[in-house]
Amino acid sequence: MPKIRIRDAAAFLAVSDDTVRRWVDAGQLPAETDASNRKVIDGRDLARFAKEHAATPMADPSGVQRSARNRFVGLVTDVVTDTVMAQVELQCGPYRVVSLMSSEAVRDLGLEVGAVAVAVVKSTTVIIETPAGVS
């Protein structure tokens, strides 16, 4: 079972090391001591905690129901167009999402820097990678 160091757990949860230590001290997040006398968190416990405490994303303002579950609400930060195609970049919380579409679609949707937009992702292929040396 993977054991996660406090500083790495903090990075995964987007909080400070001190916040993770407070959760451990309060008994909200179980931890143990490794062979080097460092506090570590069981990977399964951290995954459960992360899921239970995930920040609720900004609500989708479109009001449209769809089968795609991956929706990222954000601000348009860049639009590059030519006569046929366009590249639209959104900042959705800490994530940068880039979409390629027709220039006509950009005009029809009124996409411009500063506009609120929703990136909807529905894919049959999602590539998962792990850091080198992790099994």
N, C-alpha and C positions, 0 to 999 in steps of 0.2 A: 504494500500500500504506500503510495507517495506521501511523504511528509513535507509540508510546506513551511518555510521559515516565516517568521513574523513580517519581515520587511517585504517578502514576496507576496504574502497574503494581503498586505496593505496595498500593494500595487494592483493586485487583481480586483480588490474592492474599491479602488480609487479613494482611499482614505490614508491618513497618516499612520505610521508605526504605532504611535501613542494611542490612537483610537483603537487599533486592534488589541493592544495590551490592555486597555480599559475593558474591552469586551471579554477578554480572557479572564481578567481579574474579577469581573462581575459574574462570571459563569455563563455568559451568553454564548461563548465560543470555546469549546473544549480544546485544551492544549496539553502537551506532554513535554518532557525534557528528553532531548536526544543524547547520544553518546558523547557529544562535545559540550554537554550541559547548556544547550540552547533550547529555548521554547520553540516547538514546532506544532503544526496543526495537521491533523489527518486530512488528506485530500478530499475524502468523502464528506467529512464534517464541513470543510470549507465550501465545497460545492453546494451542500444543502443550505448553509448559512447565506451564501451569495444569492441563491435563488429566492430564499425567503425575504431577503432584505434588498432585493433589486429595486432601484428607483423606478417609479412609474414614469414612462415616457410621456412627453406632451401628447395630449389627445389628438387624434387625427381630426382635423377641422373639416374634412370633406363631407362627412356624414354618409359616405358611400359604403355599402357592405360588399365585401369581396372575399374570395377564397384564399388569397395570399395572406399569410400571417405576419410576414416580415414587413413592417411599415416603419419608416423613419421620417419623423417630422423635423424639418429644419429650415434654414434660411439659404437662399440662393446666394452663393459667394462669387461665382464667376460664370459667365456665359460667353462661349466662343462660337461664332457662327461663320459659315461661308454660304455659298448660294444654295447648297443642297443639305448639308449636315451641320449639326451643332453638338457641342460638348457643354453640359450643364453640371456645375459642381455645387453640392449642398454641404453645409456643415450641420450635422444632426447630433447635437450634444458633442461628445468627444470624437465623433466619427465623421470622416470625409467620405461622401458618396458621390461618385461621378457617373453620369448617364450620357450615352450617345443617342441622339434622336435626330429627326429631320428638323431643318430650320423652320419649316412650316409649323411643326408641332410647338416649337418655342414661341412663335408668334401667336398661335391659337391659344396657348396656355397663358400668355402674358408673362412669360418668365423673364425676369430681370434681376440684377443684383439687389438684394434686400427683400425680395418677395418670399413669402412663406410657401413652401411646397412639401409634398409628401413623396418620398421615394418608396415605391412598392416593389418588393423583390419576390419573385416566384421562380424558383429554379429547380431543375432536377439534378443539378450538379453543384455540390458544395464541397470544396476541397478543405480537408482538415490536415494541419501540419502540427508536429510536435518539435520542441527544441532538440537540437543535436544532443545525443547522449542520454536522452530520457526514454525509458521504456515502460 
